Amino acid sequence: LIDNRVLDGNLSVVTVIFVVCAALTWVALARHRWGRQLYAIGGNEEAARLSGVPVTLTKVLAYSASGLLAAVAGMCQAAQEQQGDPEAGAGYELTAIAVVVIGGTTLTGGRGGIGLTLLGTLTIGYLEKILSINAVPEASRLMLTGVIIVVAVLTQRRRRF
């Protein structure tokens, strides 16, 4: 792991960690009872409770997994920057929402998946890279991200009704 690279310098350690976390998340959501229970809660919490799903435990595990993955992301960012900064992740909230919404996850719950979220990650990542290369100001980039979120949510609402 010299210079934060693996495979003869062609792949970063952060990319490997991302792929491993995405794969584990997919297995947990698609192949494990906990994932089915989580989707059931997102679709209709009361119906899930009446079906015997341990709603509180499932939610606690979901928030714990989210916190663990956020900690891993924070460690990766600190390792890349070679310093710790408590405000280093500020501003990523809008990007995270855009990635998830573009990936097809509904903000009201019950629908979504890791595969399309990964596609949303690539889409937003490439868009931000293109805008950065073309020296588009940060304010304009944030505005475009907001517009993308609004369009995606309106598209989801249209499909729902």
N, C-alpha and C positions, 0 to 999 in steps of 0.2 A: 504494500500500500504506500509506495513512494509517491510523493506529490499528489496525494488524493486520487490516484488513478489505479485501475486494475486492467487486466487483459492487454498487456503491452502498451498501456497508456491510452487505449481507445475508448475506455468507459470509465466514468467517474464513480467513486464509491457511493455518492449520493444517489446516482441513478440506480445502482444495484439495490440500495436500501429501499428506494421508491418501488422498484419492481417487486421485491420480496414482500413489502407491506401491502401492495395492491393485490398480490396473489393470495396472501393470507386473508385479507379482507374478503376477497371473492369467495374463497373456500368457506369462510365463516357465514357469509350471507346466502350463498347458493347451496351449500351442501350440509349445513348444520341446522339442527332443530332451532337453535337460537336465532338464526337468520330468518327462518320462516315465522317465528314468533314476533320478531321485530317488524317484519313487513305487515303482519296481522295487526299489530298495535298501530302502525302508521295508517292502515286502511280504516280501521274502526276500533278504537281502544275499548269501548264498552263491549262490543261483540267479541273481541279477543278475550277480555276478562271472563265473559260468560261461557266461552269455549274452554276455559281452564288454563289459559296462558298466564304464567306468573308475571303480570304486567310490571309491577314495581321492580322486581329482580331483573327483568329484561331491560328496563330503562336504565337501571343502575349500571349494568354491564355495558350498555351502549355508551353511556356517558364516560365510563371508565376507559373503554377502548378508544373513544375520541380523545380523551385527555392523554392517554399513552401515545397515540399517534401524533398529537400536537407536540408532546415532549420530544419525540424522535425528530420531528421536523425542526424544532428549535435547536436541538443539538447539531443537526446537519447544517443549519444556517450559521450557527456559531463556529463550527469547524471550518466552513468555507471562508468566513470572514476572519477567522483566527482571533476572534475576540467576542466577548459577550456584551450584548446591548439590550436592555429591557424593552426598548422601543423598536427593536429591529423588525418585528413583524407587523408594526402598525401600518395600516393601509392595505393589507392583504385581504381584509374581510370582504370587500367588494369583489375582488378577483375570485375569492373562494365561492361566493354566492353565484357569480357568473358561470364559473366552471360547472357547478352542480346543476344549475338551471339549464344551461346549454346541453348538458348531458341527459336531460329528460327527466330528472328527478323533480317531482312536484313539490312545491313549497307547502302544500297542505298535507302531504304525507301519503303513504300507501303505494307509491310508484317510484321506481328508480332502480339503479344498479351500478355496480362498479365499472362495468365495461363501457357504458356510454359516458360515465363520468370521466373515465380516462380519455375518451374522445374529446370531451369538453375541455379537459386539461390541455391536450395538444392544440386544439383550436385557439383557445385564449392565449396559450404560450406563443404560438406562431404569430398571432395578431399583435401581441405586445412586442415581439421581436421586430416585426415589420414596422410598426409605429416608432419604435425606438431608433431603428436604423435610419428612418426618414426624419428624425429629429422633431417628431410631433410633441408639443408641450405636454407635461404631465396632466394639467387640468383638462386638456382635450381628450387625453387617453381615458381619464376617469369618467368623463362625460360619455364617451363612446361605450365604455363598459356598462354604465348605467342604462343607456339606450338598448344595448344588447339584452340586459336583464328584463327590461320592460317588454321588449318584443317577444322574448322567449316565454315570459309569464302570460302575455296575452294570447300567444299561440297555444299554450297549454290550456288556458281557459276556454278557448274556442273549441278545442278537441273534446273537452269535457262536456260541453253543453250541446 
